[in-house]
Amino acid sequence: METFFIKALQLILCFAILILLHEGGHFLFAKLFKVRVKKFCLFFDPSINLGFKKFSGTLRLFTWRGTDYHIGWLPLGGYVNIAGMIDESTSAEDLEKDDTPRQNMFMYKPAWQRLLIMVGGVLVNFLLALFIYAMILFVWGREYIPIEKMSHGFKFNQTAQQLGFCDGDIPVSADGKTFTQFDANLFRDISEAKFVTVMRQGEAVTLALPGDLNLIEMLQSQPRFMDVLMPSLIDSVQGGGPAELAGIKAGDRLIAFNGDSISTWNEFNYKMGQIRDVVLAGQPTQPGLLSSIFGAEEPATSPVDSASLRRVTAVVMHAGASAPDTLAFDLDKDFRMGIFMHHPMTDYPVTTQSYGFLESFPAGIAHGWEVLSGYVADLKYLFTAEGAKSVGSFGAIGSMFPDAWDWHRFWELTAFISLMLAFMNILPIPALDGGHVLFLLYEVVTRRKPSDKFLGIAQSIGMILLFALMGYAIFNDLLRFVF
């Protein structure tokens, strides 16, 4: 429960900052062009009828220079009520009742001024993200492990091996673009590459690829397309755990498990995952499948069968020994051996790149642009079956925040979400800023202004589409939570 609240507080603070500044962008340009802003509301404030009393949904903070400042109870957005503008808070009928002087109404301002008012929020979100990235580099610098220093190389799944990759390969470039570190950009570049160069046992080898690999499948397949190769060296053992009682010690190397040779923790984790999947499923499997994978004679169909799955055989090479040792023992009730794996990332040197105050700005802009470009490029996967399943709402966003408060990670996610909001808001969809911009551009080109009735209908259609998308995203969140 404590973890939930920490994540929730980070999410709400992130949204509060981004919403306040986004709406502040609209507010700033409106005030600059002397357009009346009737209400500035942080968060949404829908009213609720409780039967015996109607809850207004908003807390009025103060009034200053003709604008009422409110805070709503639903931290999923916010708005500014601009006089003479049809949006989620104002309809065409409301405009007829507005007593604001004509010279202070949005609808009577020149098109270029209305355009700047509408893009103000997106502009602020975009500039904010770049500024945050710059300050992250200035305060924390950039720490990474150069990929060429990852001497153990990488572990590749069957799909990758069919394309020519081999365990232990170190990818160094794709279509001439040099890799610096192991991150999501590396997967994206490989998915789009025609040629990838890897270092294999000290030699450069070039592989021909199709250039259209599915990025989501690369990341979500089990095992993944590629992952850090983790030699099966045991770092330490749990006191009194199954491994220690069987005679396994720190420094030993696991070389076989349940009859299958292994050399990496990647293989071991996959096999342990299969065992847990069978137990959790509690359903019959194909005849002979368990026998070939786990050495069990019958499929697991009951708690009694799950007990047989706990019985495992491990072959280890003890530190300093000349011959391997075969050990048979039972996993604990949670299907764990009681070993702690040595992670090779601790063996690799970390490079720290520091930035001066002025240096941080061009570096932050370059990094922000790279993040935005990658995000836009990945949107094509939303129109695939797996991509549609990945759509999430506030639950999915909240899950990205760490379990413990980490300012570095918080600001990284805030910058990313700010870029995401900027791009999504500028899409030419009615009810979004981009929809208003689209109609304004139409007016500029044709010199004909859409009618208030048309704008009202478009606004309603846009809101329906947005609520439908939000409902689908929340449904996906619930599926991930339940299953």
Secondary structure, DSSP 8 states (H G I E B T S, - for coil): -HHHHHHHHHHHHHHHHHHHHHHHHHHHHHHHTT--EEEEEEEE---EE-SS-EE--EEEEEEETTEEEEEESEEEEEEEEETT--BTTB-HHHHHH--S-GGG-GGGS-HHHHHHHHHHHHHHHHHHHHHHHHHHHHHH-EEE--GGG-TT-EEE-HHHHHTT--TT-EEEEETTEE--SSSHHHHHHHHH-SEEEEEETTEEEEEE--S---HHHHHHSSS-SEEE--B-BEEEE-TTSHHHHHT--TT-EEEEETTEE--BHHHHHHHHHHHHHHHHH-S---TTHHHHHH--SS---SHHHHHHHTEEEEEEE-TT-SS-EEEEEE--TTS---EEE--GGGGS--EEE---HHHHHHHHHHHHHHHHHHHHHHGGGGGSHHHHHT---HHHHHHTS-SS--HHHHHHHHHHHHHHHHHHHTSS-TTSHHHHHHHHHHHHHHS----HHHHHHHHHHHHHHHHHHHHHHHHHHHHHHH-
